[in-house]
Amino acid sequence: MNLDFSAEPLFSWYVVLLCISGVAMVAIGAVNFGALSIGWRIFNAVAGVGFLGYGVYLGFIFEGGEYLLFFKAFILPGVLIFNFVRSLASRGNTPAPQPFQPAQAQAPAQPAAAPAQPFQPAEPVQPAPAQQSVPGNQAG
């Protein structure tokens, strides 16, 4: 295990925070509160698995040398957790759906209409004959 808070506190805290962020994001993606869409849940889960995997790699497999310290890695979980809480809050503000109550049958006020006639196509319209003008009989 590579965690030694007395020798390398920055590295050790980085690994711990990566793992905590990863677990939190996987949990948000895995649990369906109905607040996030499927796309956001998948994105949360994939990013969480990435953070958790990198944290486990640094904590248990890494043998020294150079490693990448992503300070932005802690902004993304914060934004995703904020988005999750905001969607939960907006979901709580919507009114609860009312149970379905079928409408009561009422007696019709008018007698029932006769059944509809079957569809009959209209007869084709014949074009009117063209009027011919007679020379010399023009109004003017």
N, C-alpha and C positions, 0 to 999 in steps of 0.2 A: 504494500500500500504506500502510495506516494504522499500522503497527507502528513505534514509535520508543521504544526502551527508555530512552533518556536523557531525553526530554521527558515521556513518559507511561508510566512503568513499570507502574503498576497496570493500566491499560487494555491494554497490550501483553501482559502475563502472563495477563490474563484471556482474551484472544483465543486465545493459545497453549494454555492449559489447556482451554478449550472445545473446541478442535479435537482435542487429544489424547484427551479424554474421549469425544468423539463417535466417533473412529476406534476406540477400544478397545471401546466398546459395540456398534458396528456389527460389528466382528470377532467378538465373543462371540455376537452374534445370527446371524451368517452361517455360522460354522463349527459343524458338528454333532458335538459330542463325545458326544452321547447323554446328557448330564448334565441338560440343561434341557428342559422341555416345550416344545411348539410355541408356546404362549401366551407363555411367558417369553422365548423367542427373538425372537418378533415384537415384544414390548414393548422388548427391548434394542435391536433394530434401529431401531425408530421413534424412540425417545428419542435414540439415537446420531445418527441423521440430523438430528434437530432441533438437537442441540448443535453438530454439525459445520456445519450450515447457518447457525446464528446466528453461529458463530465466523468463517466465511467472509464473511458479510455485514458483520460489524464490521471485519474485517481488510481487505477489498478494496472494498466498496461504500459503506459508511458515510462520510458527508461531514462529520461533526461535529455538535455539538449534544448532545442528551441521549441516553443509552442506559441500559438496565437492567442492573444488576449483580446477578446471582442467586448469592448465596453458597450457597443450597440446591442450586444446579446441580452442586456438587461433592460433595454428600452422596449424591445419587441414584446417580451412577456408582460411588461407593464401596460403597453397599449392593448394587447389582446385581453388581458384581465379587465382593464377598464371598459373595453367594448362589451365584454360578457356582462359585467355589472350594469352597464347602461342599458343593454337589451333586456335584462331582467327587470330593471326599474320601469322601462317603457311597457313591458308586458304586464306589470302589476297595475299600471294606470288604465289599461283598457278594461271596459266593463266585462263582467263574466257573462258567458253566453247563457241565455235563458233556455230552459228545457222546452222542447217542441210541444205545443198544444194544438191539436187539430181544430180547425174551425168547426163550429156547430152547424149542422145542416139546417137551413131555413126554408120554409115553404116558399115557392116562387110566387111573386106578386101577380104575374100575368100568366095566362094559360100557355102551355108549351107551344112553340111555333111548329108549323108543319115541317116535315122533313125536307131537307134541302134537295133541290132538283139535281140530277146528275149533270155533269159538265157536258155542254153541247158546243161544239166549235161554231163560231160565227160564219155566216155565209160570206164568200169572197165578194168584195166590193168591185163592181164593174166601173172602169174609168169612164167619165163623162166624155161624150164626143167633143172634139175640139171645134170651137166656133170659127167659122171662116168669115173674114171681113169681105164685104162687097165693095168694089171700087166705086168711088164717087158718093158714097153714103157715109161720110165721116162727119162727125160733129166738130164744129170748130169755132 
